[in-house]
Amino acid sequence: MHKMSKLTKVGLVIGGYVAACLIASAVVYVWELFTQDPIAQASSGMYAFGDLLLFIGVFGGLALIPTGLAGYFLFRKFLKR
């Protein structure tokens, strides 16, 4: 089996976080496209907070994948010792 270098593992984890951030931003952008009505304009602060919660929720859910991957890499490293 091919062994990955440390740089590849770090790149996978960081790339996962970057991908989670980009996907969460895209989800918030699409949500913004559907909430451009006068009510949203009148209470823009409340909608901005809702958008923040949406971003945090999507990013947090997707960030579990690279976090689990990092935990897997660390767990395997300490088990070999």
MMTF fields as JSON, N, C-alpha, C and O atoms, coordinates in Angstrom:
{
  "mmtfVersion": "1.0.0",
  "mmtfProducer": "UNKNOWN",
  "numBonds": 323,
  "numAtoms": 324,
  "numGroups": 81,
  "numChains": 1,
  "numModels": 1,
  "chainsPerModel": [1],
  "groupsPerChain": [81],
  "chainIdList": ["A"],
  "bondAtomList": [4, 2, 8, 6, 12, 10, 16, 14, 20, 18, 24, 22, 28, 26, 32, 30, 36, 34, 40, 38, 44, 42, 48, 46, 52, 50, 56, 54, 60, 58, 64, 62, 68, 66, 72, 70, 76, 74, 80, 78, 84, 82, 88, 86, 92, 90, 96, 94, 100, 98, 104, 102, 108, 106, 112, 110, 116, 114, 120, 118, 124, 122, 128, 126, 132, 130, 136, 134, 140, 138, 144, 142, 148, 146, 152, 150, 156, 154, 160, 158, 164, 162, 168, 166, 172, 170, 176, 174, 180, 178, 184, 182, 188, 186, 192, 190, 196, 194, 200, 198, 204, 202, 208, 206, 212, 210, 216, 214, 220, 218, 224, 222, 228, 226, 232, 230, 236, 234, 240, 238, 244, 242, 248, 246, 252, 250, 256, 254, 260, 258, 264, 262, 268, 266, 272, 270, 276, 274, 280, 278, 284, 282, 288, 286, 292, 290, 296, 294, 300, 298, 304, 302, 308, 306, 312, 310, 316, 314, 320, 318],
  "bondOrderList": [1, 1, 1, 1, 1, 1, 1, 1, 1, 1, 1, 1, 1, 1, 1, 1, 1, 1, 1, 1, 1, 1, 1, 1, 1, 1, 1, 1, 1, 1, 1, 1, 1, 1, 1, 1, 1, 1, 1, 1, 1, 1, 1, 1, 1, 1, 1, 1, 1, 1, 1, 1, 1, 1, 1, 1, 1, 1, 1, 1, 1, 1, 1, 1, 1, 1, 1, 1, 1, 1, 1, 1, 1, 1, 1, 1, 1, 1, 1, 1],
  "groupList": [{"groupName": "MET", "atomNameList": ["N", "CA", "C", "O"], "elementList": ["N", "C", "C", "O"], "formalChargeList": [0, 0, 0, 0], "bondAtomList": [1, 0, 2, 1, 3, 2], "bondOrderList": [1, 1, 2], "singleLetterCode": "M", "chemCompType": "L-PEPTIDE LINKING"}, {"groupName": "HIS", "atomNameList": ["N", "CA", "C", "O"], "elementList": ["N", "C", "C", "O"], "formalChargeList": [0, 0, 0, 0], "bondAtomList": [1, 0, 2, 1, 3, 2], "bondOrderList": [1, 1, 2], "singleLetterCode": "H", "chemCompType": "L-PEPTIDE LINKING"}, {"groupName": "LYS", "atomNameList": ["N", "CA", "C", "O"], "elementList": ["N", "C", "C", "O"], "formalChargeList": [0, 0, 0, 0], "bondAtomList": [1, 0, 2, 1, 3, 2], "bondOrderList": [1, 1, 2], "singleLetterCode": "K", "chemCompType": "L-PEPTIDE LINKING"}, {"groupName": "SER", "atomNameList": ["N", "CA", "C", "O"], "elementList": ["N", "C", "C", "O"], "formalChargeList": [0, 0, 0, 0], "bondAtomList": [1, 0, 2, 1, 3, 2], "bondOrderList": [1, 1, 2], "singleLetterCode": "S", "chemCompType": "L-PEPTIDE LINKING"}, {"groupName": "LEU", "atomNameList": ["N", "CA", "C", "O"], "elementList": ["N", "C", "C", "O"], "formalChargeList": [0, 0, 0, 0], "bondAtomList": [1, 0, 2, 1, 3, 2], "bondOrderList": [1, 1, 2], "singleLetterCode": "L", "chemCompType": "L-PEPTIDE LINKING"}, {"groupName": "THR", "atomNameList": ["N", "CA", "C", "O"], "elementList": ["N", "C", "C", "O"], "formalChargeList": [0, 0, 0, 0], "bondAtomList": [1, 0, 2, 1, 3, 2], "bondOrderList": [1, 1, 2], "singleLetterCode": "T", "chemCompType": "L-PEPTIDE LINKING"}, {"groupName": "VAL", "atomNameList": ["N", "CA", "C", "O"], "elementList": ["N", "C", "C", "O"], "formalChargeList": [0, 0, 0, 0], "bondAtomList": [1, 0, 2, 1, 3, 2], "bondOrderList": [1, 1, 2], "singleLetterCode": "V", "chemCompType": "L-PEPTIDE LINKING"}, {"groupName": "GLY", "atomNameList": ["N", "CA", "C", "O"], "elementList": ["N", "C", "C", "O"], "formalChargeList": [0, 0, 0, 0], "bondAtomList": [1, 0, 2, 1, 3, 2], "bondOrderList": [1, 1, 2], "singleLetterCode": "G", "chemCompType": "PEPTIDE LINKING"}, {"groupName": "ILE", "atomNameList": ["N", "CA", "C", "O"], "elementList": ["N", "C", "C", "O"], "formalChargeList": [0, 0, 0, 0], "bondAtomList": [1, 0, 2, 1, 3, 2], "bondOrderList": [1, 1, 2], "singleLetterCode": "I", "chemCompType": "L-PEPTIDE LINKING"}, {"groupName": "TYR", "atomNameList": ["N", "CA", "C", "O"], "elementList": ["N", "C", "C", "O"], "formalChargeList": [0, 0, 0, 0], "bondAtomList": [1, 0, 2, 1, 3, 2], "bondOrderList": [1, 1, 2], "singleLetterCode": "Y", "chemCompType": "L-PEPTIDE LINKING"}, {"groupName": "ALA", "atomNameList": ["N", "CA", "C", "O"], "elementList": ["N", "C", "C", "O"], "formalChargeList": [0, 0, 0, 0], "bondAtomList": [1, 0, 2, 1, 3, 2], "bondOrderList": [1, 1, 2], "singleLetterCode": "A", "chemCompType": "L-PEPTIDE LINKING"}, {"groupName": "CYS", "atomNameList": ["N", "CA", "C", "O"], "elementList": ["N", "C", "C", "O"], "formalChargeList": [0, 0, 0, 0], "bondAtomList": [1, 0, 2, 1, 3, 2], "bondOrderList": [1, 1, 2], "singleLetterCode": "C", "chemCompType": "L-PEPTIDE LINKING"}, {"groupName": "TRP", "atomNameList": ["N", "CA", "C", "O"], "elementList": ["N", "C", "C", "O"], "formalChargeList": [0, 0, 0, 0], "bondAtomList": [1, 0, 2, 1, 3, 2], "bondOrderList": [1, 1, 2], "singleLetterCode": "W", "chemCompType": "L-PEPTIDE LINKING"}, {"groupName": "GLU", "atomNameList": ["N", "CA", "C", "O"], "elementList": ["N", "C", "C", "O"], "formalChargeList": [0, 0, 0, 0], "bondAtomList": [1, 0, 2, 1, 3, 2], "bondOrderList": [1, 1, 2], "singleLetterCode": "E", "chemCompType": "L-PEPTIDE LINKING"}, {"groupName": "PHE", "atomNameList": ["N", "CA", "C", "O"], "elementList": ["N", "C", "C", "O"], "formalChargeList": [0, 0, 0, 0], "bondAtomList": [1, 0, 2, 1, 3, 2], "bondOrderList": [1, 1, 2], "singleLetterCode": "F", "chemCompType": "L-PEPTIDE LINKING"}, {"groupName": "GLN", "atomNameList": ["N", "CA", "C", "O"], "elementList": ["N", "C", "C", "O"], "formalChargeList": [0, 0, 0, 0], "bondAtomList": [1, 0, 2, 1, 3, 2], "bondOrderList": [1, 1, 2], "singleLetterCode": "Q", "chemCompType": "L-PEPTIDE LINKING"}, {"groupName": "ASP", "atomNameList": ["N", "CA", "C", "O"], "elementList": ["N", "C", "C", "O"], "formalChargeList": [0, 0, 0, 0], "bondAtomList": [1, 0, 2, 1, 3, 2], "bondOrderList": [1, 1, 2], "singleLetterCode": "D", "chemCompType": "L-PEPTIDE LINKING"}, {"groupName": "PRO", "atomNameList": ["N", "CA", "C", "O"], "elementList": ["N", "C", "C", "O"], "formalChargeList": [0, 0, 0, 0], "bondAtomList": [1, 0, 2, 1, 3, 2], "bondOrderList": [1, 1, 2], "singleLetterCode": "P", "chemCompType": "L-PEPTIDE LINKING"}, {"groupName": "ARG", "atomNameList": ["N", "CA", "C", "O"], "elementList": ["N", "C", "C", "O"], "formalChargeList": [0, 0, 0, 0], "bondAtomList": [1, 0, 2, 1, 3, 2], "bondOrderList": [1, 1, 2], "singleLetterCode": "R", "chemCompType": "L-PEPTIDE LINKING"}],
  "groupTypeList": [0, 1, 2, 0, 3, 2, 4, 5, 2, 6, 7, 4, 6, 8, 7, 7, 9, 6, 10, 10, 11, 4, 8, 10, 3, 10, 6, 6, 9, 6, 12, 13, 4, 14, 5, 15, 16, 17, 8, 10, 15, 10, 3, 3, 7, 0, 9, 10, 14, 7, 16, 4, 4, 4, 14, 8, 7, 6, 14, 7, 7, 4, 10, 4, 8, 17, 5, 7, 4, 10, 7, 9, 14, 4, 14, 18, 2, 14, 4, 2, 18],
  "groupIdList": [1, 2, 3, 4, 5, 6, 7, 8, 9, 10, 11, 12, 13, 14, 15, 16, 17, 18, 19, 20, 21, 22, 23, 24, 25, 26, 27, 28, 29, 30, 31, 32, 33, 34, 35, 36, 37, 38, 39, 40, 41, 42, 43, 44, 45, 46, 47, 48, 49, 50, 51, 52, 53, 54, 55, 56, 57, 58, 59, 60, 61, 62, 63, 64, 65, 66, 67, 68, 69, 70, 71, 72, 73, 74, 75, 76, 77, 78, 79, 80, 81],
  "secStructList": [7, 7, 7, 7, 7, 2, 2, 2, 2, 2, 2, 2, 2, 2, 2, 2, 2, 2, 2, 2, 2, 2, 2, 2, 2, 2, 2, 2, 2, 2, 2, 2, 2, 2, 7, 7, 1, 2, 2, 2, 2, 2, 6, 2, 2, 2, 2, 2, 2, 2, 2, 2, 2, 2, 2, 2, 2, 2, 2, 2, 2, 2, 2, 2, 2, 2, 2, 2, 2, 2, 2, 2, 2, 2, 2, 2, 2, 2, 2, 7, 7],
  "xCoordList": [0.83, 0.0, 0.877, 1.905, 0.463, 1.24, 1.13, 0.029, 2.262, 2.282, 2.285, 3.088, 1.388, 1.314, 2.336, 2.631, 2.869, 3.812, 3.058, 1.841, 3.8, 3.184, 2.584, 1.525, 3.27, 2.783, 1.46, 0.578, 1.316, 0.074, -1.063, -2.176, -0.797, -1.826, -2.267, -3.463, -1.316, -1.643, -2.417, -3.368, -2.016, -2.715, -4.146, -5.039, -4.375, -5.739, -6.621, -7.772, -6.077, -6.86, -7.152, -8.294, -6.142, -6.355, -7.258, -8.119, -7.065, -7.943, -9.387, -10.306, -9.591, -10.942, -11.603, -12.789, -10.834, -11.382, -11.674, -12.684, -10.797, -11.025, -12.274, -13.09, -12.425, -13.606, -14.87, -15.896, -14.813, -15.974, -16.353, -17.535, -15.358, -15.619, -16.23, -17.167, -15.716, -16.246, -17.674, -18.521, -17.941, -19.293, -20.27, -21.385, -19.862, -20.742, -21.02, -22.142, -20.021, -20.226, -21.189, -22.036, -21.07, -21.976, -23.404, -24.346, -23.573, -24.922, -25.547, -26.724, -24.781, -25.301, -25.624, -26.627, -24.797, -25.043, -26.358, -27.165, -26.563, -27.808, -28.997, -30.051, -28.84, -29.922, -30.251, -31.419, -29.216, -29.421, -30.22, -31.022, -30.013, -30.743, -32.244, -33.046, -32.624, -34.032, -34.689, -35.902, -33.923, -34.496, -34.307, -33.954, -34.527, -34.402, -35.785, -36.118, -36.573, -37.891, -37.874, -36.903, -38.91, -38.921, -38.844, -38.293, -39.376, -39.302, -37.85, -37.42, -37.111, -35.694, -34.914, -33.975, -35.283, -34.596, -34.943, -34.106, -36.168, -36.59, -35.927, -35.635, -35.691, -35.037, -33.732, -33.528, -32.86, -31.628, -30.672, -29.932, -30.675, -29.79, -30.158, -29.285, -31.445, -31.901, -31.591, -31.208, -31.758, -31.429, -29.927, -29.499, -29.123, -27.668, -27.257, -26.382, -27.89, -27.594, -28.022, -27.323, -29.149, -29.589, -28.626, -28.358, -28.107, -27.114, -25.839, -25.226, -25.451, -24.283, -24.496, -23.608, -25.681, -25.981, -26.004, -25.558, -26.522, -26.519, -25.089, -24.766, -24.229, -22.83, -22.147, -21.467, -22.327, -21.681, -22.189, -21.41, -23.476, -24.036, -23.511, -23.123, -23.495, -23.014, -21.51, -21.039, -20.757, -19.313, -18.986, -18.114, -19.683, -19.433, -19.718, -18.971, -20.8, -21.112, -20.091, -19.666, -19.7, -18.722, -17.308, -16.503, -17.005, -15.668, -15.432, -14.298, -16.487, -16.299, -15.485, -14.784, -15.584, -14.862, -13.343, -12.642, -12.793, -11.345, -10.881, -9.755, -11.742, -11.376, -11.248, -10.31, -12.187, -12.1, -10.891, -10.252, -10.575, -9.399, -8.12, -7.211, -8.053, -6.882, -6.782, -5.692, -7.913, -7.908, -7.47, -6.756, -7.893, -7.493, -5.985, -5.332, -5.433, -3.984, -3.213, -2.216, -3.667, -2.979, -3.14, -2.188, -4.336, -4.594, -3.714, -3.143, -3.613, -2.771, -1.306, -0.566, -0.884, 0.511, 0.848, 1.911, -0.033, 0.263, 0.04, 0.594, -0.751, -0.931, 0.302, 0.58, 1.038, 2.215, 3.348, 4.253, 3.318, 4.416, 4.281, 5.118],
  "yCoordList": [-1.179, 0.0, 1.246, 1.292, 2.259, 3.484, 4.328, 4.598, 4.742, 5.555, 7.037, 7.475, 7.797, 9.232, 9.982, 9.61, 11.046, 11.87, 12.781, 12.941, 13.365, 14.268, 15.489, 15.981, 15.966, 17.134, 16.827, 17.684, 15.632, 15.233, 15.159, 15.598, 14.613, 14.522, 15.9, 16.15, 16.797, 18.159, 18.863, 19.595, 18.644, 19.245, 18.76, 19.541, 17.477, 16.941, 17.57, 17.924, 17.702, 18.266, 19.747, 20.184, 20.511, 21.938, 22.131, 23.011, 21.315, 21.385, 21.075, 21.657, 20.166, 19.863, 21.044, 21.303, 21.77, 22.957, 24.06, 24.754, 24.223, 25.23, 24.873, 25.745, 23.597, 23.156, 23.366, 23.778, 23.092, 23.311, 24.791, 25.134, 25.655, 27.101, 27.553, 28.352, 27.057, 27.442, 26.934, 27.652, 25.716, 25.162, 25.92, 26.225, 26.226, 26.977, 28.372, 28.867, 29.0, 30.315, 30.221, 31.097, 29.177, 28.987, 28.757, 29.267, 28.0, 27.75, 29.057, 29.311, 29.876, 31.157, 32.071, 32.785, 32.058, 32.88, 32.468, 33.321, 31.175, 30.704, 31.06, 31.438, 30.943, 31.309, 32.801, 33.19, 33.631, 35.067, 35.364, 36.298, 34.591, 34.809, 34.597, 35.219, 33.719, 33.425, 34.315, 34.234, 35.154, 35.999, 37.478, 38.255, 37.867, 39.272, 39.923, 40.492, 39.846, 40.464, 41.69, 41.889, 42.497, 43.705, 43.411, 44.21, 42.301, 41.959, 41.71, 42.117, 41.044, 40.798, 42.106, 42.245, 43.055, 44.348, 45.162, 45.902, 45.025, 45.801, 45.32, 46.121, 44.029, 43.491, 42.812, 41.621, 43.598, 43.043, 42.512, 41.562, 43.106, 42.628, 41.229, 40.4, 40.976, 39.647, 38.612, 37.481, 39.006, 38.088, 37.83, 36.721, 38.868, 38.68, 37.689, 36.85, 37.792, 36.841, 35.43, 34.462, 35.314, 34.004, 33.435, 32.233, 34.314, 33.863, 33.389, 32.404, 34.097, 33.679, 32.3, 31.448, 32.091, 30.783, 29.687, 28.568, 30.002, 29.036, 28.682, 27.509, 29.699, 29.451, 28.584, 27.613, 28.935, 28.18, 26.741, 25.814, 26.551, 25.199, 24.348, 23.199, 24.907, 24.148, 23.902, 22.789, 24.947, 24.778, 23.784, 22.93, 23.898, 22.983, 21.539, 20.636, 21.322, 19.957, 19.403, 18.253, 20.223, 19.757, 19.67, 18.859, 20.49, 20.47, 19.214, 18.926, 18.472, 17.207, 16.211, 15.362, 16.32, 15.386, 15.584, 14.616, 16.805, 16.941, 16.781, 16.348, 17.127, 16.923, 15.437, 15.015, 14.647, 13.192, 12.614, 11.691, 13.158, 12.693, 13.01, 12.183, 14.205, 14.564, 13.666, 13.228, 13.395, 12.49, 11.091, 10.428, 10.646, 9.326, 9.257, 8.293, 10.308, 10.328, 10.344, 9.636, 11.146, 11.213, 9.922, 9.455, 9.338, 8.12, 6.98, 6.224, 6.867, 5.811, 6.021, 5.06, 7.284, 7.574, 7.153, 6.579, 7.426, 7.091, 5.615, 5.102, 4.937, 3.493, 2.706, 1.637, 3.229, 2.516, 2.538, 1.706, 3.464, 3.577, 2.578, 2.535],
  "zCoordList": [0.0, 0.0, 0.0, 0.676, -0.765, -0.893, 0.366, 0.845, 0.899, 2.11, 1.735, 0.912, 2.342, 2.071, 2.908, 4.044, 2.324, 3.067, 4.04, 3.947, 4.964, 5.939, 5.244, 5.635, 4.218, 3.49, 2.784, 2.729, 2.252, 1.602, 2.607, 2.317, 3.779, 4.816, 5.273, 5.421, 5.499, 5.917, 4.804, 5.076, 3.564, 2.433, 2.312, 1.986, 2.572, 2.534, 3.609, 3.353, 4.794, 5.901, 5.648, 5.786, 5.285, 5.02, 3.807, 3.805, 2.781, 1.62, 1.964, 1.386, 2.898, 3.35, 4.034, 3.827, 4.858, 5.507, 4.497, 4.609, 3.514, 2.474, 1.672, 1.374, 1.323, 0.584, 1.407, 0.865, 2.702, 3.567, 3.607, 3.593, 3.655, 3.667, 2.345, 2.34, 1.237, -0.076, -0.274, -0.805, 0.145, 0.0, 0.891, 0.467, 2.119, 3.022, 2.46, 2.562, 1.877, 1.26, 0.084, -0.094, -0.713, -1.85, -1.377, -1.983, -0.308, 0.223, 0.713, 0.456, 1.406, 1.888, 0.701, 0.729, -0.327, -1.515, -2.193, -2.562, -2.35, -2.969, -2.092, -2.602, -0.777, 0.135, 0.006, 0.05, -0.152, -0.333, -1.599, -1.619, -2.636, -3.887, -3.716, -4.414, -2.791, -2.573, -1.521, -1.327, -0.844, 0.212, -0.104, 0.783, -1.313, -1.701, -1.807, -2.846, -0.768, -0.763, 0.161, 0.891, 0.142, 0.989, 2.486, 3.243, 2.91, 4.333, 4.741, 5.82, 3.875, 4.174, 4.203, 4.988, 3.369, 3.366, 4.613, 5.13, 5.086, 6.252, 7.538, 8.426, 7.636, 8.84, 8.435, 8.672, 7.822, 7.261, 8.325, 8.067, 9.509, 10.569, 11.033, 11.29, 11.136, 11.556, 10.463, 10.762, 9.215, 8.127, 8.049, 7.731, 8.344, 8.348, 9.443, 9.231, 10.604, 11.674, 11.282, 11.583, 10.624, 10.128, 9.099, 9.079, 8.243, 7.263, 7.959, 7.547, 9.013, 9.781, 10.403, 10.366, 10.974, 11.56, 10.5, 10.754, 9.312, 8.22, 7.827, 7.642, 7.698, 7.343, 8.398, 8.065, 9.659, 10.739, 10.768, 10.988, 10.55, 10.554, 9.417, 9.626, 8.205, 7.049, 7.166, 6.935, 7.526, 7.672, 8.781, 8.621, 9.899, 11.016, 10.654, 11.032, 9.921, 9.498, 8.524, 8.642, 7.562, 6.573, 7.15, 6.692, 8.14, 8.739, 9.57, 9.951, 9.85, 10.56, 9.732, 10.282, 8.417, 7.547, 7.658, 7.952, 7.435, 7.598, 9.047, 9.292, 10.004, 11.404, 11.705, 12.38, 11.206, 11.372, 10.67, 11.175, 9.498, 8.762, 9.531, 9.599, 10.107, 10.911, 12.137, 12.505, 12.764, 13.913, 13.529, 14.281, 12.37, 11.879, 11.661, 12.059, 11.014, 10.78, 12.097, 12.242, 13.051, 14.342, 15.126, 15.751, 15.101, 15.838, 15.329, 16.115, 14.008, 13.434, 13.771, 13.981, 13.821, 14.122, 15.549, 15.784, 16.498, 17.881, 18.195, 19.167, 17.399, 17.604, 17.174, 17.719, 16.203, 15.706, 16.72, 16.647, 17.656, 18.626, 19.726, 20.627]
}
